Amino acid sequence: MNKPIATQPSPKGVTATEPLLPQADWPQIYKDSIIWDAHACLPLLPNYDCRALERHRAAGATYVSVNVGMDFNPLSQCIRVIAGFRDWIAKHSEHYLLAESLADVTRAKKEGKLAVTFDLEGSVMLEDDLAMLGLFRDLGVRQMHLAYNRDNNIAGGCFGKNQGLTKLGRAVVEEINRVGIIMDCSHSAKQTSLDVMEVSTKPVVFSHSNAKALCDHPRNIDDEQIKAVGRTGGIVAVTGIGPFLGSDIETDTIIRHVDYMVEKIGVAHVGIGIDYSFDQDHSDLPEGEDPALWWPKVKGVDFDFSTVRFVSPERLPDIAAGLLRHGYKDADVAAIMGGNFMRVAGACWR
């Protein structure tokens, strides 16, 4: 699974993994609404060919947050990845734009473009320097969490020792609020997430997490975390990764997790972050890193990206249709599919 950082573009991940619901069958509310995917992953390669994002645009998405680094990716790699992604988006401005504001997201909807921002999964790339947050924000990062699965100097990961925020971590949350980045708690230890929600003065999100009560996995979150994020005015975005959904990745299973969140904290605090990984044959783990450290076995089962099933971007219209089939009103669907994140971004982005 370990490969050196490549320097050539890769077109893998362009082909859809499942048929797109015909546009004629898309619910009207889906066509009319901002459709917001809170997290997706492209290979972290310098000068990567990002044309796979066309799958989001073709599926009617308005916005997607794309990962640009995890705790095991050095700062130099994160910066080169951001440079490459920014360059590609700028060169394909007929269909894509790097969103600086909510006005850009709204403009993307009107113009049939896909608005893109970046997110960080962890905080090691800050190198314990608060000033890095403003730089990342200016480069397009609009969402981040503080630990990717494992503990670090700032926060605890969900596979760590349930570490909370360190003193530095509390300062990082305050600076994230100040510079205008959405504070995310996915991949974090429970105590870290509770500490973050105590310190943050802005809404907090779980950008790609499901209900532990429905699928008992360390990456999922329990009722205490769900209710706490609701009290911040934030969002839990249901994700489409097979091991976090449970027995299957069917649309009804996704909606089962949505239903659970809605029951606990209300429609206004639920969203979608499918976390689709393009080019799943590629590993972003640097040479010498042990995959089992970052993705340990759960109940004796490996997390193998080559075999894990992911809900694809092509499923987004069907998720909206499924919500309607399950009795959600048009206004509820519009909120879950994007309106709630527009509200949170409006509160958090500078």
C-alpha beads as a LAMMPS data file, in Angstrom:
LAMMPS data file: protein, C-alpha beads

350 atoms
349 bonds

1 atom types
1 bond types

-500.0 500.0 xlo xhi
-500.0 500.0 ylo yhi
-500.0 500.0 zlo zhi

Masses

1 110.0

Atoms # bond

1 1 1 0.000 0.000 0.000
2 1 1 2.941 2.400 0.510
3 1 1 4.154 4.399 -2.482
4 1 1 6.517 7.352 -2.846
5 1 1 5.029 10.745 -3.623
6 1 1 4.507 10.889 -7.368
7 1 1 4.995 14.016 -9.463
8 1 1 2.952 13.173 -12.561
9 1 1 -0.802 13.729 -12.963
10 1 1 -3.035 10.694 -12.698
11 1 1 -6.433 10.455 -14.416
12 1 1 -7.698 7.513 -12.383
13 1 1 -11.052 7.772 -10.673
14 1 1 -12.747 9.517 -13.599
15 1 1 -15.124 6.675 -14.452
16 1 1 -18.315 6.418 -12.426
17 1 1 -18.611 3.328 -10.250
18 1 1 -22.384 3.157 -10.534
19 1 1 -24.972 4.583 -12.957
20 1 1 -26.124 8.130 -12.364
21 1 1 -29.830 8.531 -11.665
22 1 1 -31.158 10.045 -14.919
23 1 1 -31.474 13.798 -14.551
24 1 1 -35.115 13.554 -15.552
25 1 1 -35.683 11.544 -12.350
26 1 1 -33.908 13.992 -10.053
27 1 1 -36.315 15.543 -7.547
28 1 1 -37.052 19.158 -8.388
29 1 1 -35.905 20.237 -4.944
30 1 1 -32.539 18.610 -5.664
31 1 1 -32.203 20.522 -8.926
32 1 1 -33.109 23.797 -7.228
33 1 1 -31.010 23.475 -4.065
34 1 1 -27.379 23.951 -3.076
35 1 1 -25.938 20.413 -2.878
36 1 1 -23.016 20.280 -0.439
37 1 1 -20.670 17.298 -0.009
38 1 1 -18.697 18.005 3.159
39 1 1 -15.719 15.767 2.389
40 1 1 -14.059 13.900 -0.480
41 1 1 -10.527 12.653 -1.193
42 1 1 -8.371 12.976 -4.289
43 1 1 -4.906 11.404 -4.339
44 1 1 -2.432 13.707 -2.598
45 1 1 -0.147 14.021 -5.597
46 1 1 1.533 17.213 -6.785
47 1 1 0.011 18.409 -10.064
48 1 1 -2.727 15.792 -9.915
49 1 1 -5.278 15.838 -12.736
50 1 1 -8.485 16.626 -10.826
51 1 1 -10.857 15.808 -13.669
52 1 1 -12.515 13.129 -11.489
53 1 1 -14.341 16.008 -9.761
54 1 1 -16.504 16.127 -12.876
55 1 1 -18.341 13.193 -11.313
56 1 1 -19.567 15.516 -8.559
57 1 1 -20.590 18.203 -11.039
58 1 1 -22.363 15.701 -13.302
59 1 1 -24.275 14.423 -10.267
60 1 1 -25.603 17.917 -9.563
61 1 1 -23.319 18.808 -6.655
62 1 1 -22.752 22.507 -6.049
63 1 1 -19.876 22.239 -3.593
64 1 1 -17.329 19.735 -2.359
65 1 1 -14.620 19.992 0.304
66 1 1 -11.489 18.163 -0.852
67 1 1 -8.834 16.825 1.513
68 1 1 -5.310 18.224 1.074
69 1 1 -3.464 16.455 3.875
70 1 1 -3.582 14.116 6.857
71 1 1 -1.429 13.910 9.978
72 1 1 1.059 11.592 8.270
73 1 1 1.556 13.933 5.291
74 1 1 4.409 16.421 5.791
75 1 1 3.863 20.143 5.387
76 1 1 5.882 20.223 2.166
77 1 1 3.567 17.664 0.572
78 1 1 0.403 19.486 1.733
79 1 1 1.636 22.758 0.217
80 1 1 2.502 21.145 -3.115
81 1 1 -0.870 19.386 -3.239
82 1 1 -2.693 22.656 -2.570
83 1 1 -0.612 24.391 -5.251
84 1 1 -1.487 21.712 -7.784
85 1 1 -5.192 21.611 -6.961
86 1 1 -5.435 25.420 -7.101
87 1 1 -3.638 25.491 -10.427
88 1 1 -5.907 22.827 -11.934
89 1 1 -9.084 24.582 -10.759
90 1 1 -7.884 27.918 -12.158
91 1 1 -7.116 26.307 -15.529
92 1 1 -10.618 24.767 -15.675
93 1 1 -12.630 27.789 -14.611
94 1 1 -15.362 27.061 -17.138
95 1 1 -16.633 24.301 -14.839
96 1 1 -14.963 24.812 -11.431
97 1 1 -14.162 27.599 -9.008
98 1 1 -12.218 27.849 -5.772
99 1 1 -14.804 29.237 -3.363
100 1 1 -13.652 32.168 -1.247
101 1 1 -17.098 32.927 0.155
102 1 1 -20.712 31.799 0.265
103 1 1 -21.368 34.168 -2.634
104 1 1 -19.023 31.998 -4.707
105 1 1 -21.000 28.881 -3.804
106 1 1 -24.226 30.596 -4.837
107 1 1 -22.583 31.756 -8.075
108 1 1 -21.416 28.226 -8.803
109 1 1 -25.013 27.019 -8.528
110 1 1 -26.247 29.684 -10.945
111 1 1 -23.476 29.010 -13.455
112 1 1 -23.572 25.197 -13.324
113 1 1 -20.076 25.025 -11.838
114 1 1 -18.661 23.019 -8.943
115 1 1 -17.390 25.124 -6.035
116 1 1 -14.364 23.585 -4.307
117 1 1 -12.598 24.317 -1.042
118 1 1 -10.012 22.302 0.876
119 1 1 -9.894 20.575 4.242
120 1 1 -7.159 19.239 6.512
121 1 1 -7.497 15.970 8.401
122 1 1 -5.291 16.604 11.388
123 1 1 -2.980 19.350 12.604
124 1 1 0.570 17.959 12.514
125 1 1 1.154 19.974 9.319
126 1 1 0.768 23.146 11.409
127 1 1 4.095 22.266 13.060
128 1 1 2.727 23.710 16.326
129 1 1 2.581 27.191 14.754
130 1 1 -0.728 29.059 15.059
131 1 1 0.255 31.387 12.212
132 1 1 -0.050 28.447 9.795
133 1 1 -3.824 28.487 10.223
134 1 1 -4.216 31.869 8.574
135 1 1 -1.942 30.780 5.732
136 1 1 -3.907 27.592 5.102
137 1 1 -7.122 29.590 5.236
138 1 1 -5.789 31.998 2.589
139 1 1 -4.777 29.024 0.413
140 1 1 -8.340 27.685 0.402
141 1 1 -8.694 25.521 3.524
142 1 1 -12.141 26.123 4.957
143 1 1 -12.563 23.094 7.239
144 1 1 -10.264 21.019 9.441
145 1 1 -10.102 18.640 12.349
146 1 1 -7.196 18.319 14.716
147 1 1 -6.232 14.633 14.839
148 1 1 -6.369 11.937 12.177
149 1 1 -7.096 8.710 14.075
150 1 1 -4.000 9.000 16.316
151 1 1 -2.997 11.347 19.147
152 1 1 -0.679 14.286 18.481
153 1 1 0.596 17.413 20.256
154 1 1 -2.707 19.195 19.786
155 1 1 -5.518 16.658 20.119
156 1 1 -6.499 13.003 20.403
157 1 1 -7.532 10.649 17.608
158 1 1 -10.317 8.082 17.658
159 1 1 -7.781 5.195 17.760
160 1 1 -5.702 6.804 20.514
161 1 1 -6.019 6.994 24.308
162 1 1 -9.104 9.235 24.331
163 1 1 -6.855 12.241 24.770
164 1 1 -8.520 15.632 25.005
165 1 1 -7.255 18.954 23.726
166 1 1 -3.844 20.026 24.962
167 1 1 -3.200 23.635 26.005
168 1 1 -1.947 24.271 22.486
169 1 1 -5.030 22.537 21.111
170 1 1 -7.331 24.968 22.883
171 1 1 -5.409 27.858 21.350
172 1 1 -5.697 26.197 17.923
173 1 1 -9.498 25.979 18.229
174 1 1 -9.679 29.661 19.154
175 1 1 -7.500 30.582 16.176
176 1 1 -9.556 28.400 13.825
177 1 1 -12.623 30.334 14.955
178 1 1 -10.832 33.636 14.449
179 1 1 -9.416 33.074 10.959
180 1 1 -12.627 31.617 9.546
181 1 1 -12.315 27.839 9.214
182 1 1 -15.075 25.351 10.051
183 1 1 -14.089 23.339 13.144
184 1 1 -14.489 19.620 12.387
185 1 1 -14.363 16.681 14.839
186 1 1 -14.413 13.615 12.572
187 1 1 -11.539 11.179 13.264
188 1 1 -11.124 12.734 16.732
189 1 1 -11.174 11.079 20.140
190 1 1 -14.423 11.514 22.012
191 1 1 -12.799 13.676 24.693
192 1 1 -11.167 15.859 22.059
193 1 1 -14.516 16.375 20.340
194 1 1 -16.199 17.322 23.621
195 1 1 -13.346 19.698 24.468
196 1 1 -13.539 21.294 21.020
197 1 1 -17.262 21.879 21.414
198 1 1 -16.669 23.442 24.823
199 1 1 -13.967 25.830 23.552
200 1 1 -15.392 26.780 20.152
201 1 1 -17.502 29.913 19.930
202 1 1 -18.684 28.921 16.437
203 1 1 -20.730 25.943 15.226
204 1 1 -18.803 22.656 15.095
205 1 1 -19.304 19.808 12.622
206 1 1 -18.576 16.142 12.141
207 1 1 -17.968 16.279 8.405
208 1 1 -18.091 12.522 7.811
209 1 1 -19.268 10.421 10.777
210 1 1 -22.171 8.074 11.504
211 1 1 -24.124 6.918 14.533
212 1 1 -22.287 4.514 16.817
213 1 1 -25.649 3.224 18.066
214 1 1 -26.328 1.865 14.572
215 1 1 -22.785 0.767 13.717
216 1 1 -20.352 0.291 16.592
217 1 1 -17.118 1.488 14.997
218 1 1 -14.465 3.726 16.630
219 1 1 -14.880 6.248 13.791
220 1 1 -18.555 6.730 14.583
221 1 1 -19.952 8.966 17.320
222 1 1 -22.217 8.352 20.284
223 1 1 -25.321 10.177 21.488
224 1 1 -23.385 12.467 23.817
225 1 1 -21.256 13.726 20.927
226 1 1 -24.268 14.033 18.626
227 1 1 -26.232 16.110 21.112
228 1 1 -23.199 18.243 21.958
229 1 1 -22.598 19.209 18.328
230 1 1 -26.260 20.123 17.980
231 1 1 -25.949 22.495 20.930
232 1 1 -23.152 24.364 19.118
233 1 1 -25.499 24.972 16.202
234 1 1 -23.413 22.586 14.123
235 1 1 -23.929 19.544 11.940
236 1 1 -23.315 15.812 11.778
237 1 1 -22.723 14.878 8.127
238 1 1 -23.570 11.242 7.461
239 1 1 -20.849 9.467 5.510
240 1 1 -20.897 6.749 2.872
241 1 1 -18.002 4.473 3.902
242 1 1 -19.094 0.857 4.185
243 1 1 -17.505 -0.041 7.558
244 1 1 -19.079 3.058 9.142
245 1 1 -22.541 2.387 7.703
246 1 1 -22.771 -1.231 8.784
247 1 1 -24.041 -4.091 6.693
248 1 1 -24.275 -2.357 3.300
249 1 1 -23.992 0.981 1.485
250 1 1 -27.545 1.147 0.158
251 1 1 -29.367 4.478 0.110
252 1 1 -31.826 3.257 2.738
253 1 1 -28.903 2.527 5.083
254 1 1 -27.603 6.066 4.644
255 1 1 -31.060 7.424 5.407
256 1 1 -31.276 5.204 8.474
257 1 1 -28.286 7.101 9.879
258 1 1 -29.830 10.410 8.797
259 1 1 -33.057 9.453 10.598
260 1 1 -31.108 8.695 13.758
261 1 1 -29.353 12.064 13.723
262 1 1 -32.595 13.894 13.004
263 1 1 -34.266 12.127 15.920
264 1 1 -31.463 13.217 18.262
265 1 1 -30.784 16.808 17.156
266 1 1 -33.262 17.805 14.445
267 1 1 -33.209 18.338 10.689
268 1 1 -31.307 21.626 11.018
269 1 1 -28.198 19.815 12.268
270 1 1 -27.758 17.025 9.705
271 1 1 -25.849 16.989 6.419
272 1 1 -24.016 14.758 3.962
273 1 1 -20.262 14.123 3.667
274 1 1 -19.904 10.948 1.654
275 1 1 -16.060 10.833 1.846
276 1 1 -15.618 9.254 -1.556
277 1 1 -11.979 8.353 -2.255
278 1 1 -11.022 8.689 -5.899
279 1 1 -8.323 6.336 -7.211
280 1 1 -8.537 3.847 -4.372
281 1 1 -5.504 1.922 -5.659
282 1 1 -3.290 4.833 -4.647
283 1 1 -1.994 5.182 -1.092
284 1 1 -1.264 8.593 0.418
285 1 1 0.733 6.982 3.218
286 1 1 4.438 7.931 2.986
287 1 1 7.081 5.238 2.668
288 1 1 7.884 3.568 5.995
289 1 1 4.547 4.328 7.656
290 1 1 2.607 1.309 8.924
291 1 1 -0.981 1.194 7.595
292 1 1 -2.017 -0.828 10.651
293 1 1 -1.056 2.092 12.899
294 1 1 -3.314 4.564 11.157
295 1 1 -6.110 2.146 10.219
296 1 1 -5.985 -0.651 12.811
297 1 1 -8.149 -3.722 12.653
298 1 1 -11.628 -3.323 14.108
299 1 1 -13.143 -6.551 15.397
300 1 1 -10.387 -8.408 13.574
301 1 1 -11.090 -6.788 10.200
302 1 1 -8.540 -4.738 8.237
303 1 1 -9.460 -1.383 6.720
304 1 1 -8.220 -2.007 3.177
305 1 1 -8.928 0.842 0.744
306 1 1 -8.783 -1.579 -2.181
307 1 1 -11.765 -3.552 -0.864
308 1 1 -13.770 -1.054 1.222
309 1 1 -17.017 -0.023 -0.447
310 1 1 -17.760 3.700 -0.786
311 1 1 -20.957 5.531 -1.656
312 1 1 -20.091 7.400 -4.844
313 1 1 -20.943 10.971 -5.918
314 1 1 -23.418 9.482 -8.391
315 1 1 -25.587 8.533 -5.412
316 1 1 -26.269 12.121 -4.307
317 1 1 -29.490 12.570 -6.344
318 1 1 -30.777 9.219 -5.096
319 1 1 -30.110 10.200 -1.480
320 1 1 -32.347 13.237 -1.983
321 1 1 -34.989 11.091 -3.666
322 1 1 -34.704 8.565 -0.842
323 1 1 -35.277 11.253 1.779
324 1 1 -38.470 12.243 0.000
325 1 1 -39.551 8.600 -0.160
326 1 1 -39.037 8.379 3.601
327 1 1 -41.375 11.287 4.235
328 1 1 -39.012 14.250 4.464
329 1 1 -40.468 17.513 3.176
330 1 1 -38.843 19.530 0.402
331 1 1 -37.514 22.069 2.913
332 1 1 -35.967 19.263 4.981
333 1 1 -34.256 17.776 1.924
334 1 1 -32.894 21.163 0.900
335 1 1 -31.511 21.655 4.418
336 1 1 -29.886 18.229 4.713
337 1 1 -28.431 18.252 1.201
338 1 1 -26.766 21.639 1.601
339 1 1 -28.740 24.389 3.283
340 1 1 -27.535 23.499 6.768
341 1 1 -23.891 23.713 5.715
342 1 1 -24.532 27.061 4.030
343 1 1 -25.752 28.314 7.400
344 1 1 -22.753 26.932 9.299
345 1 1 -20.273 28.215 6.712
346 1 1 -21.939 31.611 6.976
347 1 1 -21.295 31.563 10.723
348 1 1 -17.705 30.282 10.469
349 1 1 -16.082 31.531 7.281
350 1 1 -14.541 34.976 7.546

Bonds

1 1 1 2
2 1 2 3
3 1 3 4
4 1 4 5
5 1 5 6
6 1 6 7
7 1 7 8
8 1 8 9
9 1 9 10
10 1 10 11
11 1 11 12
12 1 12 13
13 1 13 14
14 1 14 15
15 1 15 16
16 1 16 17
17 1 17 18
18 1 18 19
19 1 19 20
20 1 20 21
21 1 21 22
22 1 22 23
23 1 23 24
24 1 24 25
25 1 25 26
26 1 26 27
27 1 27 28
28 1 28 29
29 1 29 30
30 1 30 31
31 1 31 32
32 1 32 33
33 1 33 34
34 1 34 35
35 1 35 36
36 1 36 37
37 1 37 38
38 1 38 39
39 1 39 40
40 1 40 41
41 1 41 42
42 1 42 43
43 1 43 44
44 1 44 45
45 1 45 46
46 1 46 47
47 1 47 48
48 1 48 49
49 1 49 50
50 1 50 51
51 1 51 52
52 1 52 53
53 1 53 54
54 1 54 55
55 1 55 56
56 1 56 57
57 1 57 58
58 1 58 59
59 1 59 60
60 1 60 61
61 1 61 62
62 1 62 63
63 1 63 64
64 1 64 65
65 1 65 66
66 1 66 67
67 1 67 68
68 1 68 69
69 1 69 70
70 1 70 71
71 1 71 72
72 1 72 73
73 1 73 74
74 1 74 75
75 1 75 76
76 1 76 77
77 1 77 78
78 1 78 79
79 1 79 80
80 1 80 81
81 1 81 82
82 1 82 83
83 1 83 84
84 1 84 85
85 1 85 86
86 1 86 87
87 1 87 88
88 1 88 89
89 1 89 90
90 1 90 91
91 1 91 92
92 1 92 93
93 1 93 94
94 1 94 95
95 1 95 96
96 1 96 97
97 1 97 98
98 1 98 99
99 1 99 100
100 1 100 101
101 1 101 102
102 1 102 103
103 1 103 104
104 1 104 105
105 1 105 106
106 1 106 107
107 1 107 108
108 1 108 109
109 1 109 110
110 1 110 111
111 1 111 112
112 1 112 113
113 1 113 114
114 1 114 115
115 1 115 116
116 1 116 117
117 1 117 118
118 1 118 119
119 1 119 120
120 1 120 121
121 1 121 122
122 1 122 123
123 1 123 124
124 1 124 125
125 1 125 126
126 1 126 127
127 1 127 128
128 1 128 129
129 1 129 130
130 1 130 131
131 1 131 132
132 1 132 133
133 1 133 134
134 1 134 135
135 1 135 136
136 1 136 137
137 1 137 138
138 1 138 139
139 1 139 140
140 1 140 141
141 1 141 142
142 1 142 143
143 1 143 144
144 1 144 145
145 1 145 146
146 1 146 147
147 1 147 148
148 1 148 149
149 1 149 150
150 1 150 151
151 1 151 152
152 1 152 153
153 1 153 154
154 1 154 155
155 1 155 156
156 1 156 157
157 1 157 158
158 1 158 159
159 1 159 160
160 1 160 161
161 1 161 162
162 1 162 163
163 1 163 164
164 1 164 165
165 1 165 166
166 1 166 167
167 1 167 168
168 1 168 169
169 1 169 170
170 1 170 171
171 1 171 172
172 1 172 173
173 1 173 174
174 1 174 175
175 1 175 176
176 1 176 177
177 1 177 178
178 1 178 179
179 1 179 180
180 1 180 181
181 1 181 182
182 1 182 183
183 1 183 184
184 1 184 185
185 1 185 186
186 1 186 187
187 1 187 188
188 1 188 189
189 1 189 190
190 1 190 191
191 1 191 192
192 1 192 193
193 1 193 194
194 1 194 195
195 1 195 196
196 1 196 197
197 1 197 198
198 1 198 199
199 1 199 200
200 1 200 201
201 1 201 202
202 1 202 203
203 1 203 204
204 1 204 205
205 1 205 206
206 1 206 207
207 1 207 208
208 1 208 209
209 1 209 210
210 1 210 211
211 1 211 212
212 1 212 213
213 1 213 214
214 1 214 215
215 1 215 216
216 1 216 217
217 1 217 218
218 1 218 219
219 1 219 220
220 1 220 221
221 1 221 222
222 1 222 223
223 1 223 224
224 1 224 225
225 1 225 226
226 1 226 227
227 1 227 228
228 1 228 229
229 1 229 230
230 1 230 231
231 1 231 232
232 1 232 233
233 1 233 234
234 1 234 235
235 1 235 236
236 1 236 237
237 1 237 238
238 1 238 239
239 1 239 240
240 1 240 241
241 1 241 242
242 1 242 243
243 1 243 244
244 1 244 245
245 1 245 246
246 1 246 247
247 1 247 248
248 1 248 249
249 1 249 250
250 1 250 251
251 1 251 252
252 1 252 253
253 1 253 254
254 1 254 255
255 1 255 256
256 1 256 257
257 1 257 258
258 1 258 259
259 1 259 260
260 1 260 261
261 1 261 262
262 1 262 263
263 1 263 264
264 1 264 265
265 1 265 266
266 1 266 267
267 1 267 268
268 1 268 269
269 1 269 270
270 1 270 271
271 1 271 272
272 1 272 273
273 1 273 274
274 1 274 275
275 1 275 276
276 1 276 277
277 1 277 278
278 1 278 279
279 1 279 280
280 1 280 281
281 1 281 282
282 1 282 283
283 1 283 284
284 1 284 285
285 1 285 286
286 1 286 287
287 1 287 288
288 1 288 289
289 1 289 290
290 1 290 291
291 1 291 292
292 1 292 293
293 1 293 294
294 1 294 295
295 1 295 296
296 1 296 297
297 1 297 298
298 1 298 299
299 1 299 300
300 1 300 301
301 1 301 302
302 1 302 303
303 1 303 304
304 1 304 305
305 1 305 306
306 1 306 307
307 1 307 308
308 1 308 309
309 1 309 310
310 1 310 311
311 1 311 312
312 1 312 313
313 1 313 314
314 1 314 315
315 1 315 316
316 1 316 317
317 1 317 318
318 1 318 319
319 1 319 320
320 1 320 321
321 1 321 322
322 1 322 323
323 1 323 324
324 1 324 325
325 1 325 326
326 1 326 327
327 1 327 328
328 1 328 329
329 1 329 330
330 1 330 331
331 1 331 332
332 1 332 333
333 1 333 334
334 1 334 335
335 1 335 336
336 1 336 337
337 1 337 338
338 1 338 339
339 1 339 340
340 1 340 341
341 1 341 342
342 1 342 343
343 1 343 344
344 1 344 345
345 1 345 346
346 1 346 347
347 1 347 348
348 1 348 349
349 1 349 350
